[in-house]
Amino acid sequence: MAAYEEVSRGKAKTAAHPPIQTEEELELVKRFVLLGIVMRILDHDIRVIGSSAIKLPRFYESMMRGMQDRVLLDLAVIKREFRQTGIKVYEERRQKDGLHAEYVCRGYHHRFFMLWGFVKAESERVLKQYLSS
């Protein structure tokens, strides 16, 4: 907790306030946004596999659907944590240079930006984690 000094009638008093947002909350929001991107990637790739001429389309599709199920479970856990802590992501904007997200945490509005290169690298890392587990 951060302390601040308040001056009142010439007297200084110290009061403790909780931080506006913790690092864990920021990471949770970033993970939520990233898992949304991973879901879109999996949806796209499942559609592509269904219309491709590969030898084992059902096998690859079932692997991807399994990853998709685990991503959905993780998203549900994050949403539950959002409800408990009062976090709400209210806007995600995809732009040419990257992804902008805006959200509310503890009554304060925040935003962050991720470059597409970072989003792609993190998405690949997350998908590899799901494959290896």
C-alpha positions as CSV (number, residue, x, y, z in Angstrom):
1,M,0.0,0.0,0.0
2,A,1.2,3.5,-0.8
3,A,1.0,6.2,1.8
4,Y,0.3,9.8,1.0
5,E,0.4,13.0,3.0
6,E,-2.7,15.1,3.3
7,V,-2.5,18.7,4.6
8,S,-5.5,19.8,6.5
9,R,-5.6,23.0,8.5
10,G,-1.9,23.2,8.7
11,K,-1.5,19.7,10.1
12,A,-0.1,16.8,8.1
13,K,-1.6,13.4,8.5
14,T,-0.7,10.2,6.8
15,A,-3.4,7.9,5.4
16,A,-3.0,4.6,3.5
17,H,-4.8,4.0,0.3
18,P,-4.9,0.8,-1.8
19,P,-3.2,1.1,-5.2
20,I,-5.4,2.1,-8.1
21,Q,-4.3,-1.1,-9.8
22,T,-1.9,-3.9,-9.0
23,E,0.6,-5.5,-11.4
24,E,-1.4,-8.7,-11.0
25,E,-4.6,-7.0,-12.1
26,L,-2.9,-5.5,-15.2
27,E,-1.4,-8.9,-16.1
28,L,-4.9,-10.5,-15.7
29,V,-6.4,-8.0,-18.1
30,K,-3.6,-8.5,-20.6
31,R,-4.0,-12.3,-20.4
32,F,-7.8,-11.9,-20.9
33,V,-7.3,-9.8,-24.0
34,L,-4.6,-12.1,-25.3
35,L,-6.7,-15.2,-24.8
36,G,-9.5,-13.5,-26.8
37,I,-7.0,-13.2,-29.7
38,V,-5.9,-16.8,-29.2
39,M,-9.6,-17.9,-29.5
40,R,-10.0,-16.0,-32.8
41,I,-6.8,-17.6,-34.1
42,L,-8.1,-21.1,-33.2
43,D,-11.5,-20.4,-34.8
44,H,-9.8,-19.2,-38.0
45,D,-7.4,-22.2,-38.1
46,I,-10.2,-24.7,-37.4
47,R,-12.2,-23.3,-40.4
48,V,-9.1,-23.4,-42.6
49,I,-8.3,-27.0,-41.7
50,G,-11.9,-28.0,-42.5
51,S,-11.6,-26.7,-46.0
52,S,-8.0,-27.8,-46.7
53,A,-6.7,-31.0,-48.4
54,I,-4.5,-32.2,-45.6
55,K,-4.5,-35.9,-44.8
56,L,-5.7,-35.9,-41.2
57,P,-8.1,-32.9,-40.9
58,R,-10.2,-34.4,-38.1
59,F,-7.1,-35.2,-36.0
60,Y,-5.8,-31.6,-36.3
61,E,-9.2,-30.1,-35.8
62,S,-9.8,-32.2,-32.6
63,M,-6.4,-31.0,-31.2
64,M,-7.3,-27.4,-31.8
65,R,-10.8,-27.9,-30.3
66,G,-9.1,-29.3,-27.2
67,M,-6.9,-26.2,-26.9
68,Q,-10.0,-24.1,-27.5
69,D,-11.8,-25.8,-24.6
70,R,-8.9,-25.1,-22.3
71,V,-8.7,-21.5,-23.4
72,L,-12.5,-21.1,-22.7
73,L,-12.0,-22.6,-19.2
74,D,-9.2,-20.1,-18.5
75,L,-11.3,-17.2,-19.8
76,A,-14.1,-18.3,-17.5
77,V,-11.7,-18.3,-14.5
78,I,-10.5,-14.8,-15.5
79,K,-14.1,-13.5,-15.8
80,R,-14.9,-14.8,-12.4
81,E,-11.8,-13.0,-11.0
82,F,-12.9,-9.8,-12.9
83,R,-16.3,-10.0,-11.1
84,Q,-14.7,-10.4,-7.7
85,T,-12.3,-7.5,-8.2
86,G,-14.5,-5.2,-10.2
87,I,-12.6,-5.2,-13.4
88,K,-14.4,-4.7,-16.7
89,V,-12.8,-4.6,-20.2
90,Y,-15.1,-2.3,-22.2
91,E,-13.3,-1.7,-25.4
92,E,-10.7,-3.4,-27.6
93,R,-9.7,-1.7,-30.8
94,R,-7.6,-3.4,-33.5
95,Q,-5.6,-0.9,-35.4
96,K,-2.9,-1.0,-38.0
97,D,-0.1,-0.8,-35.5
98,G,-1.5,-2.9,-32.7
99,L,-4.3,-3.6,-30.2
100,H,-5.7,-1.0,-27.8
101,A,-7.7,-2.0,-24.8
102,E,-9.6,0.1,-22.3
103,Y,-10.9,-1.1,-19.0
104,V,-12.1,-0.1,-15.5
105,C,-10.4,-1.3,-12.4
106,R,-11.5,-0.2,-8.9
107,G,-13.5,2.6,-10.5
108,Y,-10.5,4.0,-12.5
109,H,-10.2,3.9,-16.2
110,H,-7.1,2.4,-17.7
111,R,-5.8,1.6,-21.1
112,F,-2.9,-0.3,-22.7
113,F,-1.5,-1.0,-26.1
114,M,0.2,-4.1,-27.5
115,L,2.1,-4.0,-30.9
116,W,1.0,-6.8,-33.3
117,G,4.5,-8.3,-33.2
118,F,4.2,-8.7,-29.5
119,V,0.6,-10.1,-29.8
120,K,1.7,-12.6,-32.3
121,A,4.7,-13.8,-30.3
122,E,2.7,-14.1,-27.1
123,S,-0.1,-15.9,-28.9
124,E,2.3,-18.4,-30.2
125,R,3.8,-18.8,-26.7
126,V,0.4,-19.4,-25.2
127,L,-0.6,-21.9,-27.8
128,K,2.6,-23.8,-27.2
129,Q,1.9,-23.9,-23.5
130,Y,-1.6,-25.4,-24.2
131,L,0.0,-28.0,-26.6
132,S,2.6,-29.0,-24.1
133,S,0.1,-29.4,-21.2
